[in-house]
Amino acid sequence: MIFVAVWTGLRVSELIGLKWRCIHADSITVEERYCRGDWAQPKTNASAATIGVDPEVIARLLRLSALTVEVRAGRAVRKHKLVKSGAADDLVFQSVQNGRPMNDQNILKRHLQPAARKLGLPFVNWRCLRTSHATWLVQSGADPKSVQGQMRHSRISTTMDIYAQIVPTSQRRALQQLSAFAGGGSLPAPRPMDLDLDFSEPEKDAEGSRCNSRYKTVQ
């Protein structure tokens, strides 16, 4: 489930509500979502869509029907099939004991967060996986419109917010790669120049909020 979340960018409520009829050869269709005991339509009209996925994602999903998991109950060990029933209207991700929708908080606290702590990550939630997927799309060179479609953002501004955070880092990395390619090392140091640094109180923007930075940064 975590693998699919990272490689598709689906919201956790969409993952839990995913049914086998929504799984295609190279794509997944989002029809509904399940959140804390309630079924509902996708978050927005744009969210109800079919997205392309890597073939490995589909292959892993199809392998679920052949897998079993061992659950300890006292001294006894019971084996449960991960997929109790694989009909078109059955859930892809089923609870171990009764095949009902899974509890996202249980997965988060018992599996995702402990794994994150072992990696030295102080905080992680389901939204982090969705944001990471969008970030990696940007870093791989995808254009904003393609990212918007894959993430099913209803507004392009949501997608551009991700670009605003990620592109500067990508630009610095690209410049470093260009420097290494062109000269086999770093570029000559720039000549001294006069810099007009402003350490005064930051101005307010059109909405009356203060700027994030208190002074200009030269990199």
ABEGO torsion letter per residue (X at the ends): XAAAAAAAGBBAAAAAABBAAABBAABBBBABBBBGGBBBBBABAAABBBBBBBAAAAAAAAAAAABBBBBBBEABBBBBBABABABAABBABBBAAAGBBBBAAAAAAAAAAAAAAAAGBABBBAAAAAAAAAAAAAAAGBBAAAAAAAAGBABAAAAAAAAAAAAAAAAAAAAAAAAAAAAGBBBBBBBBBBBBBBABBBBBBAAGBBBABABBBBX
